[in-house]
Structures are given as C-alpha cells and as structure tokens.
Amino acid sequence: MNTEVGFPQTTNFTTSDGLELEAEFLLPEQIKAIAVLSHPHPLYGGEMRNNVIQSLFESLPESSIGTLRYNFRGAGVSEGTHGKGELERLDAEAAFTYAGSLGGSIPIISVGYSFGADVSLSTDHSNLAGWVGVAAPLSLLKPQQMPAGHDERPTLLLVPQHDQYRSPDEAATISHSWVSTSLSVIDGGDHFLMGRSKPVSEATAAFVKKIIDS
C-alpha cells in the first residue's frame, strides 16, 4: 500500500452550461485510480467537506486512489443555484472530465453519498470505470433511469443498516434487476453515518482495487 500522499490542491472547473465550480484534489505519489466524490443535498447543509466525503477524500489516497471532490452548483463558492438533481448531473459530468485531465488513462470511479449518490448513479461518462452509491435514496432521480444500474461496468451500493430514507431491503428490491451491481450493508450505521465513515472508505477502496486488478 502506498502511503506517500501530498497536500490537497484547490482548483475549479467549468460545467457545460458555463458555471465555475470549486473543487479540491488529493493525489498519491503512485496513483492507480481517481475517485470523484459527490456530496449530500446542498439545501440541507451538504457540501464537499461533509464527514463521509472528508473521510473518503483523505483515506482513499492511502490506497493509491486519488480523490477529487467538488461543490455542486450553488454550494460553497460554486456558481449557480440548486438544480433539483437534474442540473447537478452537468456538474458531475464536468467533474469526471476534469478527473480525466488529472489521471490520464487510469480508471475513474464515481463515488456519491446521499443526494450525491443519486446524482452520480444517474450520470454516465466515457471516463468512468464504475460507480459507488453510499446511502443512495434511489428516489431523487428515477432508479430505472440510472445508467449505473443498467451498464456492464460495476456498481456498488453501500446501504447503512438503519438508513432512515432507504432500508437495505428496499434498496435490494429497487436494484434487483440492475446488472453488474452488488449491495453491501454498513452495519450499525444510519443515513448520516456518524462514526461509520471508516467502513465506507474501506469498502470503497476494496471495490476500486477489484476494478484496478480486473
């Protein structure tokens, strides 16, 4: 495992509809993949330094996985206003494109939490090698329209055991027809995953490692 990790770098990128979004990236010395991190609902306090996103941002580089986190439109100092999940797909697309400029031909993985999970599972890009949805409500955008569930590239759903918005059984029912999709329960966690960020990061790193090694 590579533990040589630099310092976070601030940056920005522009969406296809012309908005400038703030972002940060953290790249290990030996980088094997990049995880693009999408944060929870901005109208309820979600932003790119959320506890779960923070844990992923800091810990994944220890497993040679670079991280890029960004604020959706209207969050933090990102331009624009909230787009009800639909316009945020443009933000995710721009993030995936920017990640490609950082890592070249290495795998790029979409990792979203809560609102960010629904947005990222609903956003495809030629750069992507797979998706991780953490505590995805699977309701903000229609699950049957989420490209992550109907693609041969792998998808991992991480569902907190006591999630208040989408239980493991409900998530399993909704995603039962999805292809190349696995579901794992985060024991003891609720939707906000206080004190359970480490298992999320560990499961995500293991999933990315499988993609790297495949």
N, C-alpha and C positions, 0 to 999 in steps of 0.2 A: 504493500500500500504506500502510495506517495503522500508524504506529509508536508512537502515544500509548497506552501501556499503564499502568494503575495498579499497585497493590500487591495481592498475594494477600490474600484475605479468608477468615478461618476461619468455619465455620458448622457446622450439623448439621441433620439431618432424620430423620424417623421412618418406619420401614417399616410396611407394612400389618399386620404381626404385632407391632407395638409396640416395636421396637428403635430406639434412637437411634444413628445412625452419624455419625462425624466426617467432615468434608469441607472443601475449600477451593475457592474460585473466583477466576478472574482474568479481568477483563472489559476489553477495549479501549474507548477512548472512542467509536469508531464500530463498533458490533457488528452483524455480519451473520448470525451463526450461533453456536451453542454446541455444543462437543464434550464429551460426557460420557465420562470416561476410567475404564475398569475395569482393575484391576491384576492381576498374576500370582498364582499359587497361594499363599494365606496360610500353608499348612502347610510351605512350602518357602522362607519368607522374603519372599514377595511382599507388597507394601503400596503405598500410593499415592505414595510417593516413589521408587519403582523408577526406574532410569536412563531407560528408554524413556518411562514415564509422565511423568517430570520434564521430559524434552525436549519432549514434546507440550504439556505444561501451560504451559511458558514460551514456546515458539516460535509456537504457533498464534495467540495474540492479536496477533502482529505482522502477521498476515494478516487481521485484523478478525474472528477467530473466538474467541469467549470459550471458556474451559475450566472445567470442573467435575470435580474428582477427589474420590474418596471411598474410605474403607476399608470393605471387606466386613465383615460381622458376625464378631466375634472377632479382627479385625486392628486393630493400633494400639489406640486407646481406644474403638473402636466396640463397642457392647454385643453380647452373644450369643456363640455358638460356631459353629465351621465347619459349614456345611450341605451339604457334598458336592456343591456346584454347583446343587442344586435350590433350596434356600432362598435362595441368593445371587441368584436371579432376582428375588426380592422386593426385595432391596437395589437392584438395577439399576432396577427399576420405580420405586422411590421416588426414585432419583437423576434419572430422566427427568422425573418430576413436578416435582421441585424446580427443575430446569433451566428448565422452562416458566415458573416464577414469576420467574425472573431475566431471561428474554429475551422474554417476551410471545409474539408470533406468529412470531418468526423461526425458521428451521429448527434442529432439534436432531438431532445426529448421534451415534450410539453408536459409540465407539471403544474396543475392548478389546484387551488384549495377553495372549497365552498363555491361562491359565485364564480371565482376564477376557474374552478374545475368545470362548471357547466360551459363557460365561455370557451375554454381551451378544448374541451371534448367536442365542441361544435365547430372548431376551426381546423381546417386542413391546410397543409403547406407541403410543397415538394421537398423541403428540407427535413421534414420530420421522420424520425425512425420509430416513434411510439408515443403513447400518452399515459399519464398518471393522473387520475382524478381522486383527490383527497376530500372526503366528506362532501361529495357532489350531491346537491339537492336533486339532480336529474328532473328538474321541473321548470327552471327558468327558461330554458330552451327545450323544445320537444325532443325526448330521447331518441325517437325514431328518425330524427333528422340529424343526429350527431354522427358525423363521419367516423369518429373514433370507433364507434360500435359496429361499423359495417365495412371494416377495412382489414386486410390481412396483416397489416402492421400491428404489433401487440399493444394491448391496453390493459392497465391495471387499475382497478377500483379499490381504494383503501377506505373502508367504511367503519367509523367508530362504533363500538358495541352499543353505546347508549345514545346514538345520534338522535337529536330531537326532531330533525327535519326529514330524515330518510333512514329507516332502520336497515340493518343488514338483510333481513328477509325481503323487505320491499325493494331494496337495490338489486337483490338477486332476481326477483321476479321481473323487474323492469329490463334488466340486461340479459335475461336468459337466452335471447335469440342473437345476441351480439357475437360476432366471430372474433377469434384470437383475443378473447377477453378473459381475465381472471379476476377474482374478487377475494380480498383478504380483510379480515376483521381486526381492527385495532382494539385489543382487549382493554376494558376499563375506561375507554375514552368516550366523551360526549362530543357534540359537534365542534366545540371550541378547543378541544384537545389540550387543555391546560395540563401540563405535566406529562403529556404523551407525545410531544414532538419528536423525541428520540426514536421511538419505534417507527414513526412515519418516515423519518430520514433513513433509517436502516433498511426498511422495506423498499424505499425508492432506490437507494443505492444498489441493492441486490437485483432489482428489476433492470436497472440500467446496465449493470455488469452482464446480465444474461444477453442483452442486446449487443453489447460490445463483443462478447465472446461468440456470438452466433455466426 
